[in-house]
């Protein structure tokens, strides 16, 4: 699996990354969501450089202009609910893309053992298309693996891009071991070293879903 950490290069992305981590800025849920959207737009721009292009002729008021535009068929996926703002940023740029949505949750058993489950999926056919899966964070990595396995039941994508602002080192390692090496690219803004026993990323940013949309029961 190819890993691209945009946070390792100085750019405007790091300003937005700083703001989504800052507990004082996080008090404004609208600003938190908007920053995730802007981060998604930056990822979309960088990801667009990997796509296939074709040249079209555009008629202007004064003549014909040749323009190189993407021709890769895209499906943008979001893991509900924290992935929605990042997905919106991607969709703002790839406005002609198809879309899919997955609801994953943690099911706790005896001894507080945790197992990831897929509750809902809505997805178009994926065969031969490029799949982009968005989430706000990758903690253990289990939900992302389960999401990927669930989605490819709708057809084998030619390539899958996973877009996530913050990931843990353990989560990245798990993805590397369990996803196809040559057909998956992971895009992150930061990789944090610590993952607690309860799958909290440290320093992380907290619960992205709650910060964006309010606390859940």
Secondary structure, 3 states (H helix, E strand, C coil): CEEEEHHHCCCCHHHHHHHHHCCCHHHCHHHHHHHHHHHHHHHHHHHHCCCCEEEEEEEECCEEEEEEEECCCEEEEEEECCCHHHHHHHHHHCCCCEEEEEEEEEEECHHHCEEEEEEEEECCCCCCCEEEEEEEEECCCHHHHHHHHHHHHHCCCCEEEEEEEEEEHHHHHHHHHHCCCCCEEEEEEEEECEECCCCCEECCCCCHHHHHHCCCC
